[in-house]
Amino acid sequence: MSSVASKATTPADIGPASGRVPVTVLTGFLGAGKTTLLNRILTEQHGRRIAVIENEFGEVGVDHELVIGAEEEIFEMNNGCICCTVRGDLIRILGTLMKRRDRFDAILIETTGLADPGPVAQTFFVDDQMQEALRLDGIVTLVDARHLFDQLDHSEETTQQIAFADVILINKTDLVEPERLDAIEARIRRMNAAARIHRTRDAAIDLAHVLDVGGFNLSRALEVDPAFMEPEYPFEWGGVFDLPAGGATIELDPGPDPAMSVAIVPRAHDAATDDPAGQLAVATEEAVRIYADDETSVAPAGELVPGTRHWRMELEQEPLRFTLASRDGGRVAIFTEHHPDEFAMRLTAAGARLEPLSEHAFKPDHEHDDTVTSVGIEIAGDVDGEKLNAWLGNLLATKGVDLYRMKGVLAIRGEPRRYVFQGVHMLLDHRPDRPWGDAPRANRMIFIGRNLDRTALTEGFRACLA
């Protein structure tokens, strides 16, 4: 048995991952389209030899009858849910498969629609022989676009399946309007910011998106969504400006909303750095505090004063022009609820347009009641292995039940190679990856779970830096 205390951050105990058989777990609530996707995988010409393990909840198995034209050997488990009573059977079947290693290139496990994929994934952590022979390549979850919202409200299994996923297929897209698909994708991203999301009809998709996905490879995830490691903010944009004495004018065109909130942080030049980008970073934390306060409405032709007030610019009466008051001028940081481009927002003074010295588009947060969320952390530098081990051990001992998935890339002090780690609930595994070489050493992690405390996770990891 593996445990965090013995394996969480002990790089010397970890060998290379080459030669292990990739395993894909296919999950999704009842009727989402798992069998349809499985048929595609088994009948398309993709050049892979795949061993399939099917799990059906019930006394009589029928799923194998629904799989068409497959030459692959299918192992059926119908004496219970794969996530609970039959995990021992799963290990037994995997062991049997590995005796025929020359007959397949990969393994696919299709779970029942009532399964929590977490314990399934844990199978590849708790058994040492499984760890040495197999690697969990990814969890692929299908969701039913027509029924997802109702399932999220009434089915804990659907929530778990989304939270644990590396790839999510929003299936049956032909049954709902495009606007609803956008809402579905937004909600899924709030629950699992690291997953790669695809929209499908009849589970039709390039199999490269569901097989050999390297589900725990953050570099590939960043290629898909460069911002997914960033924390969420209550605003979408921030910029640093030098204001002349007397201030400036903010002008906007009509946009998608009848109002836009804004925070104006004064004295940005008093930050610890003279670099505008660094000043913007320092001002960002102050802007978060300002956005936590109640809004003060201001109509067109009104004044916006830099300080601690959270302004709400009313945008229903044109011309949309506001005064940015600053008697002595100076450097300020402006943060807006929406990106300025949505309103063609511009700052002018004495007839000339003011350009930002530095600007950044933030990942906005959203008001929702989902308790399952994701927290991304990206911090440069090396971590102390012993400190990290102690922190992770305490974290999993106190919050392990709520931590569904963890994955990341670590720069451990004294180690020339990147270390890729993955975790499921209270189990962790990490292995050496390629050398850092000339690349900046940095740590990137994503935590997915219930009732996560972003501040506590970030501060706890920072305390592990060497």
C-alpha positions in Angstrom: 0.0 0.0 0.0 1.2 3.5 -0.8 0.7 6.4 1.5 1.4 10.1 1.4 3.7 10.0 4.4 6.1 7.6 2.6 5.8 8.7 -1.0 4.5 12.2 -1.2 7.8 14.0 -1.8 10.6 11.5 -1.8 11.9 11.7 -5.4 14.6 9.2 -4.8 12.0 6.4 -4.4 10.4 7.1 -7.8 11.5 5.4 -11.0 10.8 6.3 -14.6 7.3 5.9 -16.0 8.3 4.4 -19.3 6.9 1.0 -20.3 3.8 1.2 -18.2 0.5 0.4 -19.9 -1.9 3.5 -20.2 -5.3 3.1 -18.7 -8.3 5.2 -19.7 -11.4 5.3 -17.4 -14.6 6.1 -19.3 -17.3 7.4 -17.0 -20.5 9.4 -17.2 -24.0 9.4 -15.8 -26.7 7.0 -17.1 -27.5 7.7 -20.7 -24.7 10.1 -21.3 -23.3 8.1 -24.3 -20.5 6.0 -22.9 -21.4 2.9 -24.9 -21.7 5.0 -28.0 -18.1 6.3 -27.5 -16.9 2.9 -26.6 -18.2 1.5 -29.9 -16.4 4.3 -31.8 -13.1 3.5 -30.0 -13.4 -0.2 -30.7 -14.5 0.1 -34.4 -12.5 3.0 -35.8 -9.1 2.4 -37.4 -6.7 4.0 -34.8 -4.0 1.3 -34.8 -4.3 0.6 -31.1 -5.0 -2.8 -29.5 -7.3 -2.1 -26.6 -8.4 -4.4 -23.8 -11.8 -3.4 -22.4 -13.2 -3.9 -18.9 -16.9 -3.2 -18.6 -18.8 -2.7 -15.4 -22.5 -2.9 -15.3 -24.6 -2.4 -12.2 -27.1 -5.2 -12.0 -27.6 -9.0 -11.9 -27.6 -9.5 -15.6 -25.0 -7.9 -17.9 -26.1 -6.5 -21.2 -23.5 -3.8 -22.0 -21.2 -6.3 -23.8 -24.1 -7.1 -26.1 -24.2 -3.4 -27.1 -20.6 -3.3 -28.1 -20.5 -4.0 -31.8 -17.8 -5.5 -34.1 -15.1 -5.5 -31.5 -12.2 -8.0 -31.9 -10.8 -6.9 -28.5 -11.3 -9.1 -25.5 -14.0 -7.6 -23.2 -14.1 -8.4 -19.5 -17.5 -7.8 -17.9 -18.0 -7.2 -14.2 -21.7 -7.3 -13.3 -21.6 -8.2 -9.6 -21.7 -4.6 -8.3 -20.5 -1.1 -8.8 -16.8 -0.9 -9.8 -16.2 1.9 -7.3 -17.1 -0.1 -4.2 -17.8 -3.8 -3.9 -15.7 -5.1 -6.8 -12.5 -3.2 -6.7 -10.8 -6.4 -5.7 -12.2 -8.0 -8.8 -10.8 -5.1 -10.9 -7.4 -5.7 -9.5 -7.8 -9.4 -10.2 -8.8 -8.7 -13.8 -6.0 -6.3 -14.4 -3.6 -8.8 -13.0 -5.0 -11.4 -15.5 -4.7 -8.9 -18.3 -1.0 -8.2 -17.6 -0.2 -11.9 -18.1 -1.3 -11.3 -21.7 0.6 -8.1 -22.0 1.7 -8.9 -25.6 -2.0 -8.8 -26.8 -2.8 -5.2 -26.2 -1.4 -1.7 -26.1 -3.8 0.0 -23.7 -6.7 -0.7 -21.3 -10.1 1.0 -21.2 -12.4 0.7 -18.2 -16.0 1.7 -18.7 -17.7 2.3 -15.4 -21.4 2.1 -14.6 -23.2 5.4 -14.8 -23.7 5.3 -11.0 -19.9 5.0 -10.3 -17.8 7.5 -8.5 -14.5 7.4 -10.5 -12.4 8.4 -7.6 -12.0 4.9 -6.1 -11.4 3.5 -9.5 -8.5 5.9 -10.0 -7.2 5.0 -6.5 -6.8 1.4 -7.7 -3.7 2.6 -9.5 -2.2 4.0 -6.4 -3.0 1.5 -3.6 -1.5 -1.6 -5.3 2.2 -1.5 -5.8 2.2 -4.1 -8.6 -0.5 -2.0 -10.4 1.6 1.1 -10.0 4.6 -0.6 -11.6 2.8 -2.0 -14.5 0.0 0.5 -15.3 -0.4 4.3 -15.5 -3.7 6.1 -15.3 -3.6 8.1 -18.5 -6.9 9.9 -18.0 -10.5 9.9 -16.9 -12.9 10.7 -19.7 -16.4 11.9 -18.6 -19.4 12.2 -20.8 -22.3 14.5 -19.8 -25.8 14.7 -21.2 -26.3 18.3 -22.4 -30.1 18.0 -22.1 -30.2 16.7 -18.5 -26.9 17.9 -16.9 -28.3 20.7 -14.8 -31.0 18.5 -13.3 -28.4 15.7 -12.7 -26.1 18.1 -10.9 -28.9 19.2 -8.6 -29.9 15.6 -7.8 -27.0 13.3 -8.4 -23.8 13.4 -6.4 -22.3 10.9 -8.9 -22.5 13.4 -11.8 -20.6 16.0 -9.7 -17.9 13.5 -8.8 -17.6 12.4 -12.4 -17.0 16.0 -13.6 -14.6 16.8 -10.7 -12.4 13.8 -11.4 -12.3 14.2 -15.2 -9.3 15.0 -17.3 -11.4 15.2 -20.5 -15.2 16.1 -20.6 -17.4 15.5 -23.5 -20.6 17.6 -23.5 -22.6 15.1 -25.5 -26.0 15.3 -27.3 -25.4 18.9 -28.3 -28.1 18.7 -30.9 -30.8 18.5 -28.2 -30.2 21.9 -26.7 -29.7 25.6 -27.8 -26.2 27.1 -28.2 -26.8 29.4 -25.3 -27.5 26.5 -23.0 -24.3 24.8 -24.1 -22.4 28.0 -23.2 -24.0 27.9 -19.7 -23.2 24.2 -19.3 -19.5 24.7 -20.3 -19.2 27.7 -17.9 -20.6 25.6 -15.0 -18.3 22.7 -15.8 -15.3 25.0 -15.9 -16.1 26.4 -12.5 -16.1 22.9 -11.1 -13.0 21.6 -12.9 -10.8 24.3 -14.5 -8.2 21.8 -15.6 -10.3 19.5 -17.7 -10.3 19.7 -21.5 -13.9 20.2 -22.7 -15.3 19.1 -26.1 -18.8 19.4 -27.5 -20.0 16.3 -29.3 -23.1 14.8 -31.0 -23.4 11.0 -30.8 -20.0 11.0 -29.0 -18.3 11.7 -32.3 -14.8 13.0 -31.6 -11.2 12.6 -32.8 -10.0 9.7 -30.6 -6.7 11.6 -30.1 -8.7 13.7 -27.7 -9.7 10.8 -25.5 -6.9 8.2 -25.8 -3.2 8.8 -24.8 -4.2 12.3 -23.5 -1.6 12.5 -20.8 -4.3 13.6 -18.4 -1.8 14.6 -15.7 0.4 16.6 -18.1 0.0 20.3 -17.1 2.0 21.5 -20.1 -0.6 20.1 -22.5 -3.4 21.5 -20.4 -1.7 25.0 -20.5 -1.5 24.7 -24.2 -5.3 24.4 -24.3 -6.1 27.0 -21.7 -3.0 29.2 -20.8 -5.0 30.9 -18.0 -6.3 27.8 -16.2 -3.6 28.0 -13.5 -4.5 31.6 -12.6 -6.7 32.3 -9.7 -10.1 33.8 -10.3 -10.7 37.5 -9.7 -13.9 39.6 -9.4 -12.7 41.7 -12.4 -11.6 40.9 -15.9 -9.0 43.6 -16.6 -6.5 45.9 -14.9 -4.2 48.6 -16.2 -1.7 51.1 -14.8 -1.9 54.7 -16.0 0.0 57.9 -15.3 -2.6 60.7 -14.8 -1.8 64.3 -15.4 -2.7 66.9 -12.8 -6.5 67.4 -12.9 -7.2 63.8 -13.8 -8.7 62.4 -17.0 -11.9 61.4 -18.6 -13.2 57.9 -19.0 -15.4 57.4 -22.1 -17.3 54.3 -23.1 -19.6 53.1 -25.9 -22.8 51.1 -25.1 -21.9 47.5 -24.2 -23.4 44.2 -23.1 -24.4 45.3 -19.7 -26.2 48.4 -18.3 -23.5 49.0 -15.7 -19.8 48.2 -15.0 -18.1 48.1 -11.6 -14.6 49.6 -11.3 -11.9 50.0 -8.7 -9.2 52.7 -8.9 -6.2 52.1 -6.7 -4.2 55.3 -6.1 -0.5 55.8 -5.5 0.5 52.8 -7.6 3.9 54.4 -7.8 4.4 53.7 -4.1 4.6 50.0 -4.7 7.7 48.1 -3.8 8.8 48.1 -7.5 9.2 50.7 -10.1 8.1 48.3 -12.8 4.5 49.0 -13.9 3.8 45.2 -14.2 5.0 44.8 -10.6 2.9 47.7 -9.5 -0.1 46.2 -11.2 0.4 43.0 -9.3 0.7 44.8 -6.0 -2.4 46.8 -6.7 -4.4 43.7 -7.7 -4.7 42.5 -4.1 -6.0 45.9 -3.0 -8.5 45.8 -5.8 -9.8 42.5 -4.6 -10.4 44.0 -1.2 -12.2 47.0 -2.8 -14.4 44.7 -4.9 -15.5 43.0 -1.7 -17.2 46.2 -0.5 -20.7 47.5 -1.6 -20.9 49.4 -4.8 -21.4 53.2 -5.1 -23.4 54.2 -8.1 -22.3 57.0 -10.3 -24.2 58.3 -13.4 -22.6 59.7 -16.6 -20.9 63.1 -16.0 -20.2 62.0 -12.5 -16.8 61.7 -10.7 -14.8 58.6 -10.0 -12.3 59.2 -7.2 -9.3 56.9 -6.7 -9.4 55.3 -3.3 -11.1 52.5 -1.5 -14.6 53.0 -3.0 -16.1 50.3 -5.3 -17.7 52.3 -8.1 -20.6 51.2 -10.2 -20.8 53.1 -13.5 -24.4 53.3 -14.7 -24.4 53.0 -18.5 -28.0 53.5 -19.5 -27.9 57.2 -20.5 -25.6 58.5 -23.1 -23.1 60.1 -23.5 -21.2 57.6 -21.4 -18.5 59.9 -20.0 -17.1 60.1 -16.5 -14.5 62.2 -14.8 -11.5 60.4 -13.2 -10.7 63.0 -10.5 -7.1 63.5 -9.5 -6.0 66.9 -8.4 -2.2 66.2 -8.4 -2.2 63.4 -11.0 0.1 60.5 -10.5 0.1 56.8 -11.2 -3.1 54.7 -10.6 -4.3 51.2 -11.3 -7.7 50.7 -12.8 -9.7 47.4 -12.5 -12.9 46.9 -14.5 -15.6 44.2 -14.1 -15.6 43.6 -17.9 -12.8 43.9 -20.4 -12.6 47.5 -21.7 -12.8 46.3 -25.3 -16.5 45.2 -24.6 -17.3 48.9 -24.2 -14.5 50.5 -26.3 -13.4 52.2 -23.0 -10.7 54.9 -23.4 -9.0 57.4 -21.1 -8.3 60.9 -22.4 -6.7 64.0 -21.0 -6.3 67.3 -22.8 -7.6 65.7 -25.9 -4.9 63.0 -25.9 -5.5 59.3 -25.3 -3.8 57.7 -22.3 -2.4 54.3 -22.9 -1.8 51.8 -20.0 1.9 51.3 -18.9 1.0 47.7 -18.1 -2.2 45.8 -18.4 -3.5 42.3 -17.7 -6.7 40.3 -18.5 -7.7 38.3 -15.5 -9.7 35.1 -15.2 -13.0 36.3 -13.8 -14.9 34.5 -11.1 -18.6 33.8 -11.2 -21.3 33.8 -8.6 -22.6 30.3 -8.2 -23.6 27.8 -5.5 -21.4 24.9 -6.6 -19.4 23.6 -3.8 -17.0 21.8 -6.1 -14.4 24.1 -7.5 -10.7 24.1 -8.6 -7.8 26.1 -7.3 -4.7 26.7 -9.4 -1.3 27.7 -8.0 1.7 28.8 -10.0 4.8 29.9 -8.1 8.4 30.2 -9.3 11.4 28.8 -7.5 12.2 25.6 -5.7 10.3 23.8 -2.9 11.8 22.1 0.1 10.9 18.4 -0.1 10.6 17.9 3.6 8.4 21.0 4.1 6.2 20.0 1.2 5.9 16.4 2.5 4.8 17.7 5.9 2.3 20.2 4.4 0.8 17.6 2.1 0.6 15.0 4.8 -1.3 17.5 7.1 -3.5 18.7 4.2 -4.6 15.2 3.2 -5.1 14.2 6.9 -7.4 17.1 7.5 -9.0 17.8 4.0 -8.4 14.6 2.1 -12.0 13.6 1.9 -12.8 16.9 0.1 -9.8 16.8 -2.2 -10.9 14.8 -5.3 -8.0 15.4 -7.6 -4.5 17.0 -7.4 -2.0 17.2 -10.2 1.0 19.4 -10.9 4.6 19.9 -11.8 7.1 20.5 -9.0 10.6 22.0 -8.9 12.2 20.2 -5.9 15.4 21.7 -4.5 18.5 19.8 -5.6 16.7 17.9 -8.3 17.6 18.6 -12.0 14.4 17.0 -13.2 10.8 18.2 -13.1 8.6 16.0 -10.9 5.0 15.3 -12.1 2.6 14.5 -9.3 -1.0 13.3 -9.2 -3.3 12.6 -6.4 -6.7 11.0 -5.8 -8.3 11.8 -2.4 -5.7 10.8 0.2 -3.2 9.0 -2.1 -0.3 10.7 -4.0 2.2 9.6 -6.5 4.9 11.5 -8.3 7.6 10.6 -10.8 10.5 12.3 -12.5 9.9 13.9 -15.8 12.3 15.5 -18.3 15.2 17.8 -17.0 14.5 21.5 -16.4 17.4 22.5 -18.6 17.3 26.2 -19.3 13.6 26.5 -18.5 12.7 28.6 -15.5 12.1 26.4 -12.5 8.5 26.8 -11.4 5.7 24.9 -9.6 2.3 24.5 -11.2 -0.5 22.7 -9.3 -4.3 22.3 -9.6 -6.5 21.2 -6.7 -10.1 20.0 -7.5 -12.5 19.4 -4.7 -15.3 20.5 -2.4 -15.2 23.7 -0.3 -11.6 24.5 -1.1 -9.9 27.4 0.6 -7.8 29.2 -2.1 -6.0 31.4 0.4 -5.0 28.6 2.7 -3.8 26.4 -0.1 -1.7 29.1 -1.7 -0.2 30.3 1.6 0.4 26.7 2.7 2.4 26.0 -0.5 4.3 29.2 -0.3 5.5 28.2 3.1 7.1 25.2 1.4 9.4 27.2 -0.8 13.1 26.6 -0.2 
